[in-house]
Amino acid sequence: MGKVPPVVVGVSGASGAPIALRVLRALGEAGRPVTLVVSAGAKTVLREEAGVEASALAGLASELYDDSDLTAPIASGSTPTAGMAVVPCSSNTAAKIALGLGDTLLTRAAHVHLKEHRPLILVPRETPLSTLLLRHLTTLSEVGAVVLVASPAYYLRPTTIDDVTDYLAGKVLDHLGVPHQLYRGWKASERPR
Ligand SMILES: Cc1cc2nc3c(=O)[nH]c(=O)nc-3n(C[C@H](O)[C@H](O)[C@H](O)COP(=O)(O)O)c2cc1C
């Protein structure tokens, strides 16, 4: 049996660093190898929101590449992967991906996922949404990306911010096809297992 291909996680500089951390932990708990790339913007937000340096995320990934390293394997479609999540996805990064720009490893890897028709999940966090961002997200959805907006499911009655974070991380894993127990669906307790 061959090696299990990694899930690529790109962390960009939108608010929502705790969601990225939860996704990374959950992928680790599910035994999935992770290739991680953290944008310059995300380094600032990680510090502000989670009090962590990007280098500290190395322990949550099998491989960590610098966003400027365009020689990394994930810059090429010849490297197998199990899909990519950009979590959170800044408006800047969404715009670049929608326009096909690949001047950073994160945006190049996203472009590779689109051209290879592999899963690409984007988690934008912005409000209100500008018309420009809406246009870019529409383009991304049209070309096959999943636009998974970081919005809570109040019907699940979250009581803590961790509940909301777990739910959003769980939705990302759902779309990567990775089993998890981060949240239980609507009336799940009433459904037969
Ligand atoms: C504390 C903080 C919070 C931010 N929140 C958001 C956000 O929610 N959404 C967004 O699109 N940009 C947000 N930004 C702005 C981006 O970080 C900025 O546009 C950056 O250039 C994005 O770079 P990147 O796309 O390479 O990560 C935030 C910046 C900071 C410092």
PDBQT file of the ligand as one rigid body, heavy atoms in Angstrom, charges set to zero:
ROOT
HETATM    1  C1  LIG A 201      -6.257  40.965  13.847  1.00  0.00    +0.000 C 
HETATM    2  C2  LIG A 201      -6.554  40.951  12.373  1.00  0.00    +0.000 A 
HETATM    3  C3  LIG A 201      -7.756  40.449  11.937  1.00  0.00    +0.000 A 
HETATM    4  C4  LIG A 201      -8.068  40.399  10.580  1.00  0.00    +0.000 A 
HETATM    5  N1  LIG A 201      -9.262  39.871  10.201  1.00  0.00    +0.000 NA
HETATM    6  C5  LIG A 201      -9.530  39.724   8.884  1.00  0.00    +0.000 A 
HETATM    7  C6  LIG A 201     -10.730  39.065   8.496  1.00  0.00    +0.000 A 
HETATM    8  O1  LIG A 201     -11.542  38.628   9.303  1.00  0.00    +0.000 OA
HETATM    9  N2  LIG A 201     -10.944  38.881   7.165  1.00  0.00    +0.000 N 
HETATM   10  C7  LIG A 201     -10.042  39.307   6.225  1.00  0.00    +0.000 A 
HETATM   11  O2  LIG A 201     -10.266  39.084   5.035  1.00  0.00    +0.000 OA
HETATM   12  N3  LIG A 201      -8.899  39.971   6.583  1.00  0.00    +0.000 NA
HETATM   13  C8  LIG A 201      -8.621  40.182   7.885  1.00  0.00    +0.000 A 
HETATM   14  N4  LIG A 201      -7.465  40.834   8.267  1.00  0.00    +0.000 N 
HETATM   15  C9  LIG A 201      -6.624  41.445   7.241  1.00  0.00    +0.000 C 
HETATM   16  C10 LIG A 201      -5.636  40.477   6.589  1.00  0.00    +0.000 C 
HETATM   17  O3  LIG A 201      -4.823  39.863   7.567  1.00  0.00    +0.000 OA
HETATM   18  C11 LIG A 201      -4.784  41.222   5.559  1.00  0.00    +0.000 C 
HETATM   19  O4  LIG A 201      -5.590  41.636   4.468  1.00  0.00    +0.000 OA
HETATM   20  C12 LIG A 201      -3.610  40.425   5.065  1.00  0.00    +0.000 C 
HETATM   21  O5  LIG A 201      -2.926  41.161   4.080  1.00  0.00    +0.000 OA
HETATM   22  C13 LIG A 201      -4.025  39.088   4.477  1.00  0.00    +0.000 C 
HETATM   23  O6  LIG A 201      -2.863  38.457   4.001  1.00  0.00    +0.000 OA
HETATM   24  P1  LIG A 201      -2.925  36.950   3.496  1.00  0.00    +0.000 P 
HETATM   25  O7  LIG A 201      -4.087  36.849   2.594  1.00  0.00    +0.000 OA
HETATM   26  O8  LIG A 201      -1.621  36.770   2.758  1.00  0.00    +0.000 OA
HETATM   27  O9  LIG A 201      -2.986  36.093   4.688  1.00  0.00    +0.000 OA
HETATM   28  C14 LIG A 201      -7.143  40.890   9.632  1.00  0.00    +0.000 A 
HETATM   29  C15 LIG A 201      -5.921  41.418  10.068  1.00  0.00    +0.000 A 
HETATM   30  C16 LIG A 201      -5.633  41.445  11.422  1.00  0.00    +0.000 A 
HETATM   31  C17 LIG A 201      -4.305  41.994  11.882  1.00  0.00    +0.000 C 
ENDROOT
TORSDOF 0
